[in-house]
C-alpha cells in the first residue's frame, strides 16, 4: 500500500510543480503588462504636437503629425475601441493597473499555497521512502 501511496504523492507533487510553472508564466505576463501601463502613463504628459512616427504594425512605423495630445482611441477589450481624452485615458489605465495588481496578489497567494502543499507532500514522500527502506 505504501508504494502506491508514494506513487500518488509523486504524481501530486509533479502536478503542483506544473501548476507553479503556469503561475510563474502568468505572473510574468502580469508584470510585463504593469510595466507597460506605467511607461504609457508616464509618457502621456510628455506627448507634444508635431512630427512623430506612428506604429502601423509590429515593428513598422510611418511618419505622422500629432495635432492633438488630448484625443485617443483606446482598445478597451475584444477589439472595441473608445475615444477618450487624456484624463479619461489616465483613469482607464489606473483601473486596469488596479485589476492587474489584484490579479498579481491572487497569483502570488495561489503560488504560496501550492508551495506550502508541495513542501508538505515532499515531507510525506520522505517519510514513506524512509519507511520503505527500513
MDTraj code that builds the backbone (N, CA, C; nanometers):
import mdtraj as md
import numpy as np

residues = "UNK UNK UNK UNK UNK UNK UNK UNK UNK UNK UNK UNK UNK UNK UNK UNK UNK UNK UNK UNK UNK UNK UNK UNK UNK UNK UNK UNK UNK UNK UNK UNK UNK UNK UNK UNK UNK UNK UNK UNK UNK UNK UNK UNK UNK UNK UNK UNK UNK UNK UNK UNK UNK UNK UNK UNK UNK UNK UNK UNK UNK UNK UNK UNK UNK UNK UNK UNK UNK UNK UNK UNK UNK UNK UNK UNK UNK UNK UNK UNK UNK UNK UNK UNK UNK UNK UNK UNK UNK UNK UNK UNK UNK UNK UNK UNK UNK UNK UNK UNK UNK UNK UNK UNK UNK UNK UNK UNK UNK UNK UNK UNK UNK UNK UNK UNK UNK UNK UNK UNK UNK UNK UNK UNK UNK UNK UNK UNK UNK UNK UNK UNK UNK UNK".split()
xyz = np.array([
    [0.0824, -0.1204, 0.0000],
    [0.0000, 0.0000, 0.0000],
    [0.0865, 0.1265, 0.0000],
    [0.2004, 0.1199, 0.0712],
    [0.2840, 0.2393, 0.0811],
    [0.3458, 0.2776, -0.0532],
    [0.3780, 0.1770, -0.1378],
    [0.4344, 0.2085, -0.2698],
    [0.3324, 0.2820, -0.3554],
    [0.2077, 0.2376, -0.3500],
    [0.1020, 0.3044, -0.4267],
    [0.0825, 0.4469, -0.3747],
    [0.0840, 0.4605, -0.2430],
    [0.0694, 0.5934, -0.1820],
    [0.1856, 0.6842, -0.2233],
    [0.3061, 0.6256, -0.2280],
    [0.4240, 0.7013, -0.2690],
    [0.4094, 0.7482, -0.4143],
    [0.3616, 0.6604, -0.5014],
    [0.3403, 0.6972, -0.6413],
    [0.2381, 0.8102, -0.6532],
    [0.1310, 0.8010, -0.5756],
    [0.0283, 0.9055, -0.5783],
    [0.0855, 1.0394, -0.5329],
    [0.1706, 1.0353, -0.4310],
    [0.2331, 1.1583, -0.3807],
    [0.3259, 1.2191, -0.4867],
    [0.4015, 1.1327, -0.5550],
    [0.4893, 1.1819, -0.6612],
    [0.4086, 1.2479, -0.7730],
    [0.2979, 1.1868, -0.8106],
    [0.2121, 1.2431, -0.9153],
    [0.1555, 1.3776, -0.8711],
    [0.1097, 1.3824, -0.7461],
    [0.0543, 1.5077, -0.6938],
    [0.1620, 1.6170, -0.6910],
    [0.2839, 1.5789, -0.6510],
    [0.3943, 1.6755, -0.6473],
    [0.4257, 1.7260, -0.7879],
    [0.4237, 1.6362, -0.8855],
    [0.4505, 1.6755, -1.0241],
    [0.3430, 1.7719, -1.0751],
    [0.2173, 1.7432, -1.0428],
    [0.1076, 1.8320, -1.0835],
    [0.1212, 1.9700, -1.0189],
    [0.1613, 1.9720, -0.8928],
    [0.1823, 2.1003, -0.8249],
    [0.2967, 2.1781, -0.8908],
    [0.4042, 2.1081, -0.9264],
    [0.5161, 2.1742, -0.9954],
    [0.4715, 2.2341, -1.1279],
    [0.3916, 2.1600, -1.2040],
    [0.3396, 2.2114, -1.3319],
    [0.2522, 2.3347, -1.3073],
    [0.1682, 2.3278, -1.2044],
    [0.0830, 2.4414, -1.1708],
    [0.1646, 2.5637, -1.1327],
    [0.2725, 2.5417, -1.0573],
    [0.3605, 2.6525, -1.0192],
    [0.4278, 2.7143, -1.1417],
    [0.4672, 2.6307, -1.2362],
    [0.5265, 2.6822, -1.3599],
    [0.4265, 2.7703, -1.4346],
    [0.3021, 2.7252, -1.4425],
    [0.1985, 2.8033, -1.5111],
    [0.1737, 2.9360, -1.4402],
    [0.1713, 2.9324, -1.3070],
    [0.1507, 3.0562, -1.2315],
    [0.2681, 3.1522, -1.2500],
    [0.3884, 3.0991, -1.2628],
    [0.5058, 3.1831, -1.2861],
    [0.4951, 3.2534, -1.4213],
    [0.4514, 3.1803, -1.5231],
    [0.4314, 3.2399, -1.6556],
    [0.3245, 3.3487, -1.6475],
    [0.2150, 3.3180, -1.5779],
    [0.1052, 3.4142, -1.5626],
    [0.1540, 3.5385, -1.4889],
    [0.2328, 3.5182, -1.3838],
    [0.2850, 3.6296, -1.3044],
    [0.3748, 3.7188, -1.3907],
    [0.4602, 3.6569, -1.4706],
    [0.5486, 3.7343, -1.5583],
    [0.4684, 3.8163, -1.6586],
    [0.3641, 3.7571, -1.7143],
    [0.2774, 3.8270, -1.8094],
    [0.2117, 3.9487, -1.7425],
    [0.1635, 3.9304, -1.6204],
    [0.1000, 4.0404, -1.5464],
    [0.2017, 4.1513, -1.5205],
    [0.3222, 4.1136, -1.4790],
    [0.4247, 4.2142, -1.4502],
    [0.4630, 4.2933, -1.5752],
    [0.4735, 4.2254, -1.6882],
    [0.5049, 4.2947, -1.8135],
    [0.3953, 4.3955, -1.8457],
    [0.2698, 4.3548, -1.8284],
    [0.1580, 4.4461, -1.8544],
    [0.1596, 4.5653, -1.7594],
    [0.1920, 4.5419, -1.6331],
    [0.2009, 4.6520, -1.5367],
    [0.3111, 4.7504, -1.5765],
    [0.4249, 4.6987, -1.6202],
    [0.5346, 4.7854, -1.6635],
    [0.4944, 4.8677, -1.7855],
    [0.4257, 4.8041, -1.8799],
    [0.3818, 4.8758, -1.9999],
    [0.2833, 4.9868, -1.9650],
    [0.1924, 4.9591, -1.8726],
    [0.0960, 5.0610, -1.8307],
    [0.1686, 5.1776, -1.7643],
    [0.2656, 5.1480, -1.6792],
    [0.3411, 5.2543, -1.6119],
    [0.4163, 5.3413, -1.7121],
    [0.4791, 5.2777, -1.8102],
    [0.5514, 5.3540, -1.9128],
    [0.4564, 5.4402, -1.9948],
    [0.3442, 5.3830, -2.0333],
    [0.2456, 5.4573, -2.1120],
    [0.1915, 5.5754, -2.0323],
    [0.1567, 5.5509, -1.9065],
    [0.1020, 5.6559, -1.8209],
    [0.2014, 5.7720, -1.8104],
    [0.3282, 5.7375, -1.7887],
    [0.4310, 5.8410, -1.7744],
    [0.4523, 5.9183, -1.9044],
    [0.4374, 5.8518, -2.0168],
    [0.4630, 5.9182, -2.1449],
    [0.3475, 6.0081, -2.1895],
    [0.2294, 5.9927, -2.1317],
    [0.1145, 6.0739, -2.1736],
    [0.1401, 6.2231, -2.1569],
    [0.2046, 6.2609, -2.0473],
    [0.2294, 6.4028, -2.0218],
    [0.3460, 6.4574, -2.1037],
    [0.4250, 6.3681, -2.1619],
    [0.5386, 6.4129, -2.2432],
    [0.5025, 6.4253, -2.3910],
    [0.3832, 6.3830, -2.4268],
    [0.3409, 6.3947, -2.5668],
    [0.3345, 6.5413, -2.6070],
    [0.3773, 6.5687, -2.7278],
    [0.3673, 6.7063, -2.7770],
    [0.3221, 6.7040, -2.9224],
    [0.2605, 6.8130, -2.9614],
    [0.2151, 6.8246, -3.1001],
    [0.3363, 6.8383, -3.1910],
    [0.3224, 6.7867, -3.3116],
    [0.4315, 6.7961, -3.4082],
    [0.4544, 6.6633, -3.4776],
    [0.5698, 6.6535, -3.5449],
    [0.6023, 6.5324, -3.6197],
    [0.6380, 6.4180, -3.5256],
    [0.6010, 6.2995, -3.5677],
    [0.6268, 6.1797, -3.4890],
    [0.6255, 6.0595, -3.5819],
    [0.6378, 5.9430, -3.5265],
    [0.6198, 5.8183, -3.6008],
    [0.5127, 5.7372, -3.5296],
    [0.4202, 5.6828, -3.6061],
    [0.3101, 5.6037, -3.5517],
    [0.3235, 5.4597, -3.5988],
    [0.2987, 5.3688, -3.5085],
    [0.3079, 5.2269, -3.5420],
    [0.1887, 5.1859, -3.6288],
    [0.2184, 5.1196, -3.7404],
    [0.1120, 5.0697, -3.8284],
    [0.1086, 4.9171, -3.8276],
    [0.2017, 4.8562, -3.7613],
    [0.2106, 4.7114, -3.7484],
    [0.3299, 4.6801, -3.6615],
    [0.3495, 4.5534, -3.6358],
    [0.4612, 4.5166, -3.5497],
    [0.5928, 4.5589, -3.6136],
    [0.6654, 4.6457, -3.5442],
    [0.7954, 4.6964, -3.5881],
    [0.7899, 4.7767, -3.7179],
    [0.6744, 4.8291, -3.7531],
    [0.6600, 4.9129, -3.8727],
    [0.5963, 5.0450, -3.8308],
    [0.6634, 5.1554, -3.8669],
    [0.6170, 5.2878, -3.8278],
    [0.6072, 5.3767, -3.9509],
    [0.5200, 5.4759, -3.9422],
    [0.5034, 5.5721, -4.0506],
    [0.5131, 5.7125, -3.9905],
    [0.5733, 5.8020, -4.0672],
    [0.5833, 5.9398, -4.0205],
    [0.4425, 5.9980, -4.0126],
    [0.4163, 6.0672, -3.9029],
    [0.2829, 6.1245, -3.8824],
    [0.2960, 6.2579, -3.8107],
    [0.1844, 6.3254, -3.7989],
    [0.1818, 6.4543, -3.7304],
    [0.0784, 6.4457, -3.6181],
    [0.1226, 6.4769, -3.4972],
    [0.0316, 6.4805, -3.3827],
    [-0.0297, 6.6196, -3.3789],
    [-0.1613, 6.6244, -3.3943],
    [-0.2303, 6.7541, -3.3942],
    [-0.3021, 6.7796, -3.2626],
    [-0.3171, 6.6744, -3.1826],
    [-0.3824, 6.6891, -3.0526],
    [-0.3218, 6.5879, -2.9563],
    [-0.2921, 6.6333, -2.8358],
    [-0.2392, 6.5420, -2.7336],
    [-0.3467, 6.5086, -2.6311],
    [-0.4727, 6.5288, -2.6684],
    [-0.5826, 6.5020, -2.5760],
    [-0.6951, 6.4243, -2.6453],
    [-0.6599, 6.3482, -2.7468],
    [-0.7606, 6.2766, -2.8246],
    [-0.7051, 6.1379, -2.8579],
    [-0.7583, 6.0338, -2.7899],
    [-0.7043, 5.8988, -2.8036],
    [-0.8139, 5.8009, -2.8432],
    [-0.7755, 5.6984, -2.9164],
    [-0.8642, 5.5879, -2.9496],
    [-0.8083, 5.4663, -2.8760],
    [-0.8885, 5.4097, -2.7852],
    [-0.8394, 5.3083, -2.6921],
    [-0.9134, 5.1766, -2.7112],
    [-0.8369, 5.0691, -2.7246],
    [-0.8943, 4.9350, -2.7288],
    [-0.9276, 4.8964, -2.5844],
    [-1.0564, 4.8900, -2.5519],
    [-1.0987, 4.8594, -2.4151],
    [-1.1229, 4.7103, -2.3954],
    [-1.0964, 4.6314, -2.4977],
    [-1.1126, 4.4865, -2.4895],
    [-1.1975, 4.4345, -2.6027],
    [-1.1659, 4.3130, -2.6448],
    [-1.2397, 4.2458, -2.7523],
    [-1.2480, 4.3313, -2.8784],
    [-1.1398, 4.4056, -2.9041],
    [-1.1294, 4.4913, -3.0230],
    [-1.2400, 4.5968, -3.0303],
    [-1.2838, 4.6411, -2.9139],
    [-1.3796, 4.7516, -2.9049],
    [-1.2987, 4.8773, -2.8733],
    [-1.3093, 4.9766, -2.9595],
    [-1.2324, 5.0996, -2.9445],
    [-1.3229, 5.2134, -2.8994],
    [-1.2726, 5.2904, -2.8033],
    [-1.3478, 5.4019, -2.7466],
    [-1.2600, 5.5267, -2.7523],
    [-1.3200, 5.6378, -2.7922],
    [-1.2494, 5.7654, -2.7953],
    [-1.2424, 5.8191, -2.6521],
    [-1.1225, 5.8603, -2.6092],
    [-1.1020, 5.9134, -2.4737],
    [-1.0113, 6.0348, -2.4798],
    [-1.0330, 6.1256, -2.3831],
    [-0.9371, 6.2343, -2.3668],
    [-0.8284, 6.1863, -2.2699],
    [-0.7292, 6.2695, -2.2453],
    [-0.6153, 6.2282, -2.1630],
    [-0.6575, 6.1891, -2.0217],
    [-0.7463, 6.2663, -1.9595],
    [-0.7900, 6.2344, -1.8234],
    [-0.8656, 6.1017, -1.8184],
    [-0.9518, 6.0797, -1.9170],
    [-1.0255, 5.9530, -1.9231],
    [-0.9297, 5.8359, -1.9435],
    [-0.8300, 5.8570, -2.0284],
    [-0.7321, 5.7518, -2.0535],
    [-0.6518, 5.7211, -1.9277],
    [-0.6113, 5.8246, -1.8555],
    [-0.5369, 5.8026, -1.7307],
    [-0.6212, 5.7236, -1.6307],
    [-0.7484, 5.7594, -1.6190],
    [-0.8376, 5.6867, -1.5283],
    [-0.8514, 5.5408, -1.5730],
    [-0.8669, 5.5195, -1.7029],
    [-0.8768, 5.3845, -1.7585],
    [-0.7510, 5.3033, -1.7251],
    [-0.6340, 5.3649, -1.7426],
    [-0.5077, 5.2966, -1.7135],
    [-0.4928, 5.2665, -1.5646],
    [-0.5365, 5.3597, -1.4791],
    [-0.5304, 5.3368, -1.3345],
    [-0.6187, 5.2184, -1.2946],
    [-0.7385, 5.2104, -1.3527],
    [-0.8287, 5.0989, -1.3228],
    [-0.7708, 4.9669, -1.3725],
    [-0.7131, 4.9703, -1.4898],
    [-0.6513, 4.8497, -1.5462],
    [-0.5340, 4.8053, -1.4590],
    [-0.4571, 4.9029, -1.4115],
    [-0.3430, 4.8733, -1.3246],
    [-0.3897, 4.8088, -1.1945],
    [-0.4975, 4.8611, -1.1353],
    [-0.5512, 4.8035, -1.0116],
    [-0.5946, 4.6588, -1.0327],
    [-0.6612, 4.6320, -1.1450],
    [-0.7052, 4.4952, -1.1750],
    [-0.5853, 4.4014, -1.1889],
    [-0.4824, 4.4489, -1.2559],
    [-0.3632, 4.3663, -1.2727],
    [-0.2914, 4.3442, -1.1398],
    [-0.2868, 4.4479, -1.0556],
    [-0.2241, 4.4324, -0.9239],
    [-0.3013, 4.3322, -0.8392],
    [-0.4346, 4.3353, -0.8475],
    [-0.5154, 4.2363, -0.7757],
    [-0.4905, 4.0961, -0.8301],
    [-0.4803, 4.0840, -0.9618],
    [-0.4512, 3.9541, -1.0233],
    [-0.3143, 3.9036, -0.9783],
    [-0.2198, 3.9946, -0.9622],
    [-0.0869, 3.9573, -0.9153],
    [-0.0931, 3.9051, -0.7720],
    [-0.1726, 3.9712, -0.6874],
    [-0.1889, 3.9250, -0.5494],
    [-0.2514, 3.7859, -0.5445],
    [-0.3534, 3.7638, -0.6263],
    [-0.4194, 3.6328, -0.6313],
    [-0.3211, 3.5264, -0.6794],
    [-0.2445, 3.5596, -0.7814],
    [-0.1455, 3.4658, -0.8351],
    [-0.0406, 3.4321, -0.7297],
    [0.0075, 3.5334, -0.6582],
    [0.1067, 3.5104, -0.5531],
    [0.0489, 3.4250, -0.4405],
    [-0.0763, 3.4499, -0.4042],
    [-0.1405, 3.3713, -0.2983],
    [-0.1522, 3.2249, -0.3404],
    [-0.1962, 3.2021, -0.4642],
    [-0.2069, 3.0645, -0.5148],
    [-0.0699, 2.9976, -0.5176],
    [0.0312, 3.0717, -0.5601],
    [0.1672, 3.0166, -0.5649],
    [0.2138, 2.9763, -0.4257],
    [0.1916, 3.0631, -0.3281],
    [0.2321, 3.0326, -0.1904],
    [0.1595, 2.9100, -0.1373],
    [0.0299, 2.8994, -0.1670],
    [-0.0464, 2.7826, -0.1236],
    [0.0090, 2.6553, -0.1872],
    [0.0427, 2.6645, -0.3156],
    [0.0959, 2.5473, -0.3852],
    [0.2344, 2.5100, -0.3327],
    [0.3170, 2.6088, -0.3017],
    [0.4495, 2.5817, -0.2456],
    [0.4346, 2.5131, -0.1103],
    [0.3440, 2.5625, -0.0267],
    [0.3214, 2.5000, 0.1040],
    [0.2740, 2.3560, 0.0889],
    [0.1821, 2.3330, -0.0036],
    [0.1320, 2.1976, -0.0287],
    [0.2442, 2.1083, -0.0816],
    [0.3274, 2.1624, -0.1670],
    [0.4392, 2.0863, -0.2225],
    [0.5397, 2.0493, -0.1133],
    [0.5656, 2.1412, -0.0215],
    [0.6563, 2.1121, 0.0900],
    [0.5988, 2.0021, 0.1787],
    [0.4692, 2.0089, 0.2023],
    [0.4016, 1.9070, 0.2837],
    [0.4116, 1.7699, 0.2163],
    [0.3838, 1.7654, 0.0872],
    [0.3894, 1.6387, 0.0132],
    [0.5326, 1.5862, 0.0080],
    [0.6293, 1.6753, -0.0083],
    [0.7699, 1.6335, -0.0113],
    [0.8098, 1.5685, 0.1204],
    [0.7638, 1.6253, 0.2311],
    [0.7917, 1.5665, 0.3625],
    [0.7252, 1.4294, 0.3746],
    [0.6020, 1.4175, 0.3258],
    [0.5319, 1.2888, 0.3294],
    [0.6036, 1.1856, 0.2431],
    [0.6537, 1.2281, 0.1281],
    [0.7285, 1.1373, 0.0400],
    [0.8541, 1.0877, 0.1110],
    [0.9258, 1.1786, 0.1772],
    [1.0463, 1.1384, 0.2512],
    [1.0115, 1.0368, 0.3590],
    [0.9028, 1.0623, 0.4334],
    [0.8624, 0.9708, 0.5404],
    [0.8286, 0.8325, 0.4856],
    [0.7527, 0.8282, 0.3782],
    [0.7155, 0.6993, 0.3182],
    [0.8397, 0.6294, 0.2644],
    [0.9284, 0.7058, 0.2019],
    [1.0513, 0.6492, 0.1466],
    [1.1374, 0.5881, 0.2572],
    [1.1462, 0.6571, 0.3703],
    [1.2226, 0.6052, 0.4848],
    [1.1607, 0.4753, 0.5341],
    [1.0281, 0.4714, 0.5447],
    [0.9591, 0.3501, 0.5903],
    [0.9830, 0.2337, 0.4947],
    [0.9817, 0.2611, 0.3660],
    [1.0015, 0.1548, 0.2670],
    [1.1445, 0.1020, 0.2681],
    [1.2395, 0.1876, 0.3027],
    [1.3801, 0.1463, 0.3024],
    [1.4262, 0.0884, 0.4352],
    [1.3406, 0.0849, 0.5338],
    [1.3768, 0.0259, 0.6648],
    [1.3245, -0.1137, 0.6771],
])
top = md.Topology()
chain = top.add_chain()
for i, resn in enumerate(residues, 1):
    res = top.add_residue(resn, chain, resSeq=i)
    for name in ("N", "CA", "C"):
        top.add_atom(name, md.element.get_by_symbol(name[0]), res)
traj = md.Trajectory(xyz[None], top)
